[in-house]
Amino acid sequence: MTHILNPDNSLNNWLKEQQFPAFRSKQIRRWLYQGRAGSFDDMSDLPKKLRDQIESDFTIWTSRVAEHQTSKDGTEKLLLELADGGRIECVLLKEENRRTICISSQVGCAMGCVFCASGLDGVDRNLTSGEIIEQMLRLQRLLPEEERLSHIVVMGMGEPLANLDRLLPALDQASAKDGLGISARRITISTVGLPKAIKRLADLNSRYHLAVSLHAPNDQLRNEIVPVNSNIGIDKIIESADHYFDVSSRRLTFEYVLLGDINDQPEHAHQLAKLLKSRNVLLNVIPYNPVAGLPYRTPSSKTISKFRAILLKSSINVQFRQRKGDDIDAACGQLRRKTGELHEIQPLN
C-alpha cells in the first residue's frame, strides 16, 4: 500500500489510471494539509467510489501513536512507532501566538553527542519524506481547528543534513501554498555541523534558516562533547556556515547546550564571544534538560547568569531558551529511551 504523503506523482498517476479527473488531487491535498482529514472517509466532497478505491491502494498513516504526553506548560510530545517497528519522537510547543513543531529526520542518530538521548543507540535508518510529513500532520491535528502551525524546527532525532534528499521534499510540502503554507522563513534546519552538507544545502535550497549546534567554543572540548568534531573542526564549520549566510542572507543561529561544570565556565563564555563577535548570528543558549542514566546536569542559576552577562557585555545577540516539557521528557530522545515496552494509546486517526 502506497503512503499518500510521499511527495511524488503516484497519486496523480493513480487518478489518471483509475480515470478520475485531475482536480481530485487538489481536493485530496486540501483535505490532508488544511482539512486535517484522519481518513479518506472524512473527505466528504469526494465521490464514494473514489474514497473506496483510494482506501484500497493508499494509506494516510504508516505509524501509530505509541505514547502521547502533555506537559503542564502545554507542550505535547508524540512517540510514534513506524511500520518497521522503529520509534521516533516529535513535539508541539505553544508560546503566545506561536505553534512550533520539532520533528525528527532519522530513527536514532549517528552523531554521538554525549548528552543526547537520541544517539545512545546509534542510528537505524533515514526517514522517508512521507514519514517526515506525517509527523507534521499528526502534530497539527493536536491543535484546535482555529489554530494552525506557525513554525517548524528540524531538531528532533537524527542529523537532518544526513537525510537531505528526503527532508527537502518534505519541507517543500510544508512551505507550499497548497500544503501547510508555512513560510520558509519560519522553518529551521538544525545540524551538528557537517561542512560538505551545509554547502550542499546552500546550493540546493537556501530558503530555510540554519541552526548549528555548537555546544563548545574550542575543538578540544567539542571533541569530547560532539565526537564527530574530531574529523571536522570548528573552523571548517564556521567557514561553511559563513558560506550559507553569504548565499542565503539569512541570519545564522548557533545552538549551545549549557552543561553544568563542563562548558558553562567564564572562560568558555569569553571564547564563545570571541568566536561569534564579528558575525551576524543569534546565539541560542539552552540549559541542559537532564536525561536519566546520563551524568550531565543543569548549571546553577548563578552560573547561567554569569555566562549570560559575559556574552551580553561582548555585544553577542543571545537568547536563553526557556526549557519546556521537563515533566514529559520533552528533550530529544528521552521518551523513546524511557519507554521500554510500548503500550498502545488511542491513535489520533
Beta strands, then each sheet from edge to edge (+ up, - down):
strand 1: 2-3
strand 2: 58-59
strand 3: 64-70
strand 4: 76-81
strand 5: 87-95
strand 6: 98-102
strand 7: 106-108
strand 8: 123-126
strand 9: 151-154
strand 10: 187-191
strand 11: 209-213
strand 12: 252-258
strand 13: 281-287
strand 14: 318-320
sheet 1: 1+ 2+
sheet 2: 3+ 4- 5+ 6- 9- 10- 11- 12- 13- 14-
sheet 3: 7+ 8-
end
